[in-house]
Amino acid sequence: MKASFIAAVNQICSEKNVKPDQVIEAVKQAIATAYRKDFGNKEQEIRVDLPEGQEHPIILLVKEIVEEVENENFEISLKDARKIKPDAEEGDEIEIDVTPEGYGRIAAQAAKQVILQKLQEAEKQSLYEMFKDREEELLTATVTKVEPNWVTLEIEGMTVSLPWREQIPGEHYYTGKRIRVYLDTVELTGKGPQLRISRTHSGLVRKLLELEIPEVRNGDVEIMAIARDAGFRSKVAVKSKDPRIDPIGACVGQKGVRIQAVMEEINGERVDMIEWSEDAIRLISTALQPAAISAVIIVNDKESVDEQGRRVKKRAAVFVEEAQRPMAIGKKGQNIRLATELTGFELDMYNYEELPAFKAKLSEIRGGPVAVAVIPKEGEEEADASEQPQPSPAAGEAVEPAKEVEKPAEAADAGTQATAA
């Protein structure tokens, strides 16, 4: 085709973010469709050639060379084929030039709508391929419109909606505001690629920490678990692969500058950094900070399925002084709920005075002594409330948990209200 055609193709590619081959293929398909409609029929196989330097396309009717013709739409006799191509042989395909006179302008008008449709399909496919490999990544977006139930964003030239359920509660959005969003999934629908983005996903906190903290980004500090109540508080458990690096200090930064940058990006949401431990008791007591935990009993340390096919979760009983109970539970149960999500244990909260009765009942059910991890207060020596002396997990040694035992009925009422949802 002429240079003007090539220039038009390049302009479309730039505007629609599609490849030149996709545009040219769309034009060829559109011209072929227009020819079938005006001069041929749907059964015919039509190919379109766009020779370089020529103004008009060439329409080619493709037929198979046979001895005896049964369907003239896609078959031609060997005798007739050799009139067009002398060296034709039976079984070959032959392309017959059927371009109508002056068809270039006619084709352009007839094929316009088809070309637009094909370009839209190509644009959708191109956008899908561009974002598909970027799932679970951080994207920068610009707010273009604010509605009561959603916010319209522009991400790299694509319009995306952020529904209210994926917005951080209390966050103020306005036109022109630049925010970071987490790309959860990309789906190709009839309306084109749909980007499922979020400001509430825990992955957003993870990616922001990777962005702001070099030790997390290069793998020296590993994020083990994240529990998030978007807009209010997050708990992040980290551990260091390098004994010379303090994981908490690396994440917080000097004077809190690193963690503060993360918090500012998520509308001031508090982010608590917790040191990960393979010791479940140590992890549970740390996850419930800032409350001081007095004792922990691991009731069930493995997930299983009961006879009715119901999932039996890991469970632990946590004992605190009365004054620490509100702090351990948190406002609207937030602290214990986040600790449950972070540790993977269902946590039941009890007053410390209930420990002897709870232990006695559990010991009766087990038919043996119960291991109780007593968490020493700062400045005190380690202690143990079990019937047999056990090393405190705070000293770095594991305590054998009470396995596969249900929570005692007498103690159930006291812990039900505090159990994480």
Residue, then its C-alpha position, 0 to 999 in steps of 0.5 A: m500500500k501507499a506511504s499514506f496508508i502505512a502512516a495511518v496504520n502507525q497512527i492507529c497503533s500509537e493511539k490504540n496501543v496495538k501492533p501494526d500486524q493486528v491493524i493490517e489483519a483487521v483491514k484485510q478481514a474487513i475487506a474480505t467480509a465486505y466483498r462476500k457481502d457485495f459480490g460473493n457468498k459466505e462459503q467462499e474463502i477470500r484472501v486479501d493482499l495489500p501490495e506495497g506501492q499499490e493504491h487498491p487491495i487485491i481480492l483473491l478467491v481461493k479454490e481447491i483443484v479437483e478432478e470433478v467439481e462438486n461445490e463451485n464455491f471452493e472447488i475448481s476443475l484441473k482443466d479450468a485451473r490450468k487456464i489460470k496457472p499452467d503448472a497447476e496440479e490436482g490437490d493444490e490450491i489456486e488463488i484467483d484474482v476477483t478484484p472488482e473494478g474501482y473496489g478500493r473506495i467501495a471496500a473502504q466504505a463497506a469495511k469501515q464498521v468491520i475495521l473499527q470492530k476488529l480494532q476494538e477487539a485487537e485493542k482489548q486483547s493487547l491491553y489484556e496481554m499488557f496487564k496479564d503478566r502484572e498480576e499481584e503488582l503495584l500500579t500507579a493510578t490517577v483519579t479521574k472521576v469520583e462517584p458515591n459508590w466508586v472511583t474512576l481511575e486511569i492506569e497507563g491509558m486504561t480506565v478502571s473502576l475502584p469500587w467502594r468495597e476496595q477503597i480504604p475507609g475514610e480515604h478522600y479521593y479527588t480528581g487528579k490525585r495519584i494513588r497506588v493500587y494493588l492489581d489482584t487479577v486480570e480477566l478478559t470479558g466481553k467488554g474487554p479486559q477487567l482489572r480487579i484492583s484494590r486499596t484494601h488487599s493485604g498485598l498492597v501493604r506487602k508491595l509497599l514494604e518491598l518498595e520502601i525497604p531495601e532489605v525486604r526487596n532483596g530478600d534479606v528480610e522476609i515477610m511471613a504473614i500479614a493481617r489487615d483491617a484496612g484503614f485502621r491497622s495492619k500486623v506484619a510478621v517478618k524474619s531476617k535471613d541474615p543474623r546481622i540484620d534486625p528485621i524490625g529495625a530494618c522495616v521501621g527505619q531510622k526514626g520510623v521514616r520507612i514505616q511512616a512512608v508506608m503508612e502515609e500511602i495507605n491513608g495513615e493506617r497503623v502498621d505494627m511490625i512483629e518478629w516472626s517465630e516458629d514457636a507458636i506460643r512466642l508468636i501468639s504472645t507477640a502478635l497480641q501486643p501491646a497487651a501483656i500475655s500471662a499464659v498460653i495453652i495450645v489446645n490443638d496445634k494441627e488443622s484437621v477434618d472431623e468425622q462429619g467433614r467439618r474443618v477443625k482449626k488450630r486453637a489456643a487459649v490465652f490468659v491475661e490479667e483483667a487489666q490487660r484484657p481490653m487491650a488484648i481484645g482491642k476495639k471491636g475485637q480488632n487486636i485478637r482478630l488480627a492476631t488470629e489471622l496472623t498466627g493461624f490459630e483461633l484464639d480464646m481469651y480468658n482471665y488469668e484467674e481462670l487458668p487453674a480451672f481450665k487446666a484441670k478440666l483439660s487435664e481431665i479430658r486428656g487423662g494427663p498433665v497439661a503443658v502451660a506456657v507462662i509468659p514471664k513479665e519483664g524483669e521477672e524470672e521464668a515460671d511455669a504453671s503446668e503440673q510438670p515443670q516445663p521450660s518457658p517458650a520465652a527462653g527459646e524452647a518449645v513446649e509440647p502442646a495439648k493435642e486434639v482436645e476440645k475446649p472445656a465446656e466450663a471455660a467456653d462461655a468465658g472465652t466465646q465473646a473474645t474469640a476471633a471471628 
